[in-house]
Structure formats: structure tokens, C-alpha cells
Amino acid sequence: MTTDFYASLPVFKEFSQFSDFSSYTDVPGDWVVMISDVVGSTKAIQEGRYKDVNMVGAASITAVLNACGETPVPFVFGGDGGTIVVPPELRDAAGQALCALKDKSQEIFGLQLRAGAVPVAVLREKGVSVKIRKFELSKGNFLAMFAGGGMELADELLKSTTEPNPYLLQSGPDTREPDLEGLSCRWEPLKATKGKMLTMMIKAVADNANDERKLLSKIMASIEKELGDEARKAAPASKKSLHFRWPPRGLLQEARMGDVSKPYWRRLSWVVVTSLVQLWCERFGTSFGGYDAVKYGEEMRSNTDFRKFDGILRMVLDVSDRQVENIDQYLAGELACGKLVYGTHVADTALMTCMVFSLEQSEHVHFVDGSNGGFAMAAIDFKRRMGDLKTEKNSA
């Protein structure tokens, strides 16, 4: 059995090491990529509903993690969806959780969640690899980094227009409610302290893993050089940007996504009371029950996913207008040289959706995305440039 595969992986702590492909490990061939995204997220963004989209995207990860129980599994948040890789023993439970969320997303938000299951073995048969590393945010909290092209192909297979699509998950008559315990969205949008929140997606264009590693290292070094001494301060979640208000903007969303075995008024009352306690603790820098405002704030700033890699480097950075311009000029220059493809989106704030499993054991991870479209809009920009690159290659 390979159930403990992810739990036993060694960790790395410096994000700049993500491009060391020699340290990645092959995901077992019997594992399955569970992947989802919100259909029509662009329309929802235009309607000002990107927080709902983010909530559903984060819920896809929360539902699967809860379905997997005590078994640690790797995941990546994509803004309008999520990717989780599970062992074969948990494939059915994970699939049922996503199907349940499909129904709940449609019922509560009117958003169609597309979900699928793609075996790692199938991805390998199609010529890509699925490799993984484990990045430690803080003790007990991790992000998965993926390489080899597997995650990108899984996304393509999910969105394939082939009928019937063998990888799509379909809800059945016995679909249960998803377990979304731990999901919350109580913090105010993170206001940029330097001017703008820059959401980026960057893919190195290389013929082999060694060249890709060199390009990614160069790209990161160039971005960090532009940030200079502020590189470590570019995280969107900071003392200056974190603000808690009451009632939280996401109060109703959290209550609606809660445990439906309880009446709605009880779910809403619970969120109201606990958020009031949280407000009191935040206002006076104190603790109550398991919530310690000072300790939680410090941990939260460490436990955000503002930098990640799944074959595409994805970042949300708090930067100045000048830095936005300089970074874009650098990326455009590298694009012109055929070294990378990229997509960006600029906003004044970033959104943060939280996944809190244990305050006492400091087990919580926070998903960050640029406001007003973030990764979803950057992806449109990215795909346009990728299409241009393919057209140029075909005509060459």
C-alpha cells in the first residue's frame, strides 16, 4: 500500500529550491488526480462574484481533505478550483465529496463545478510524468509542488469536449453532503501596502528538465532582484494588510456552506458568535478558548500559499506600480526570446480563504488570490500568449 506516500516525503523550506527537479519524487502510479474548476468563472467575475468562486475553489480542497480523514494528501489551490492527489483507497471517497460539492455549489451559489478523476497511470501513458515535492510553510503545514507536466495534462483532460468524457465525475442519486468543516472566509480583502497586488502565472519553455530548472531559477532570481530588500515583504498577508471587521463579508457564505445536518439559523448563529469572539480577541490582542489572536496572526502570515509551483509558477505579490511595470517588461522580454509564457492580473487587493483544522495544533492553511479575477484572469492572459506561441511554432 502507498497510502503513507505523501506523509513520508522529505520537506524543503526555502521556496527558491522548488526548481530543483532532482529532488522531486514520482507519485505512485496507482494514485489519482482529483481536479475541479468553476465553469463560467469569467462571467461570475464580471458580476462581482469572485469571492464566491474562490469559496467554491477552496471548498473543493476542504471537502476532499475531510473525506481523506487522517491520511495526508497533496493539494494545490487554483483560484476557481483545486487539485488533490489521492491514493486508490480514497479515490471513491474523494469523488463522492466532489460530487456532493458540485450539487451544493449549484444550489447555494448557482455556480457549476466541473470535477474529474484522472489516474496518474493514465497521465504517464500519455507521455508526461507526475513528480512531487513537499514545501513546509510551518511545522505541520505543507504545500505540494508538482513537476513533469502531469497537472497541466490533467486539467486539459478535465476540460476536454470529447463526449463522453471518461474523466468527469457525475453526481448520483445517493450523493451526500460534503464535509466542509474548517472552511471560512472572515478576513477583509488584503489591501496592497505598496500599491498593487500582482497575480502571475509563468511557465518556462524548455526542451528538457535541466533547461527548465535553469530558466525557472533565473526567472525567480530576476523577480527577487526587482523586489530587492522587499522580497520577503511581498507576501500579501502582513500586519499592515490583515484586517478583521464585523460582521465579516463572508459570514453568510460560511453559514450557507456549513453542516446542513444543522438548521441554517444554528449555523448562522455559530458563525456570528465565533466571529464576535474573534473580533474581541483581534481588537485587544488576547485569546479565548483555542483562539490566540497574536499567535494565530503570526502563523497565518507564514501559512499562505502566495507562491506555488505545479508545472506553472504561480504567485500573488504585494508590489509597487513601478515594480509591476518592471516585472512585466522583464517577462515580456523573455517571452519575445521564447524562454517563457506568462499571464498577469493586477488589482488593489487580494482575497484570502481559510482552511482551519486545528487552532490548538496550529494546523491551518490560507489560500490567496488576487481580487477581481486573480488567477482566473491571469489564466486567460496566459492562454492567449500560449496560443500565440503555438501559432508561431506551427507557422515556422
Rosetta blueprint (number, residue, H / E / L):
1 M L
2 T L
3 T L
4 D L
5 F L
6 Y L
7 A L
8 S L
9 L L
10 P L
11 V E
12 F E
13 K L
14 E L
15 F H
16 S H
17 Q H
18 F H
19 S H
20 D L
21 F H
22 S H
23 S H
24 Y L
25 T E
26 D E
27 V L
28 P L
29 G L
30 D L
31 W L
32 V E
33 V E
34 M E
35 I E
36 S E
37 D E
38 V E
39 V E
40 G L
41 S H
42 T H
43 K H
44 A H
45 I H
46 Q H
47 E L
48 G L
49 R L
50 Y H
51 K H
52 D H
53 V H
54 N H
55 M H
56 V H
57 G H
58 A H
59 A H
60 S H
61 I H
62 T H
63 A H
64 V H
65 L H
66 N H
67 A H
68 C L
69 G L
70 E L
71 T L
72 P L
73 V L
74 P L
75 F E
76 V E
77 F E
78 G L
79 G L
80 D L
81 G E
82 G E
83 T E
84 I E
85 V E
86 V E
87 P L
88 P H
89 E H
90 L H
91 R H
92 D H
93 A H
94 A H
95 G H
96 Q H
97 A H
98 L H
99 C H
100 A H
101 L H
102 K H
103 D H
104 K H
105 S H
106 Q H
107 E H
108 I H
109 F H
110 G L
111 L L
112 Q E
113 L E
114 R E
115 A E
116 G E
117 A E
118 V E
119 P E
120 V H
121 A H
122 V H
123 L H
124 R H
125 E H
126 K L
127 G L
128 V L
129 S E
130 V L
131 K E
132 I E
133 R E
134 K E
135 F E
136 E E
137 L E
138 S E
139 K L
140 G L
141 N E
142 F E
143 L E
144 A E
145 M E
146 F E
147 A E
148 G L
149 G E
150 G H
151 M H
152 E H
153 L H
154 A H
155 D H
156 E H
157 L H
158 L H
159 K L
160 S L
161 T L
162 T L
163 E L
164 P L
165 N L
166 P L
167 Y L
168 L E
169 L L
170 Q L
171 S L
172 G L
173 P L
174 D L
175 T L
176 R L
177 E L
178 P L
179 D L
180 L L
181 E L
182 G L
183 L E
184 S E
185 C L
186 R L
187 W E
188 E L
189 P L
190 L E
191 K E
192 A L
193 T L
194 K L
195 G L
196 K E
197 M E
198 L E
199 T E
200 M E
201 M E
202 I E
203 K E
204 A E
205 V L
206 A L
207 D L
208 N L
209 A H
210 N H
211 D H
212 E H
213 R H
214 K H
215 L H
216 L H
217 S H
218 K H
219 I H
220 M H
221 A H
222 S H
223 I H
224 E H
225 K H
226 E H
227 L H
228 G H
229 D H
230 E H
231 A H
232 R H
233 K H
234 A L
235 A L
236 P L
237 A L
238 S L
239 K L
240 K L
241 S L
242 L L
243 H L
244 F E
245 R L
246 W L
247 P L
248 P L
249 R L
250 G L
251 L H
252 L H
253 Q H
254 E H
255 A H
256 R H
257 M L
258 G L
259 D L
260 V L
261 S L
262 K L
263 P L
264 Y H
265 W H
266 R H
267 R H
268 L H
269 S H
270 W H
271 V H
272 V H
273 V H
274 T H
275 S H
276 L H
277 V H
278 Q H
279 L H
280 W H
281 C H
282 E H
283 R H
284 F H
285 G L
286 T L
287 S E
288 F E
289 G L
290 G L
291 Y E
292 D E
293 A H
294 V H
295 K H
296 Y H
297 G H
298 E H
299 E H
300 M H
301 R H
302 S H
303 N L
304 T E
305 D L
306 F L
307 R E
308 K E
309 F E
310 D L
311 G L
312 I L
313 L E
314 R E
315 M E
316 V E
317 L E
318 D E
319 V E
320 S L
321 D H
322 R H
323 Q H
324 V H
325 E H
326 N H
327 I H
328 D H
329 Q H
330 Y H
331 L H
332 A H
333 G H
334 E H
335 L H
336 A H
337 C L
338 G L
339 K L
340 L E
341 V E
342 Y E
343 G E
344 T E
345 H E
346 V E
347 A E
348 D L
349 T E
350 A E
351 L E
352 M E
353 T E
354 C E
355 M E
356 V E
357 F E
358 S E
359 L L
360 E L
361 Q L
362 S L
363 E E
364 H E
365 V E
366 H E
367 F E
368 V E
369 D E
370 G E
371 S H
372 N H
373 G H
374 G H
375 F H
376 A H
377 M H
378 A H
379 A H
380 I H
381 D H
382 F H
383 K H
384 R H
385 R H
386 M H
387 G H
388 D H
389 L H
390 K H
391 T H
392 E H
393 K H
394 N H
395 S H
396 A L
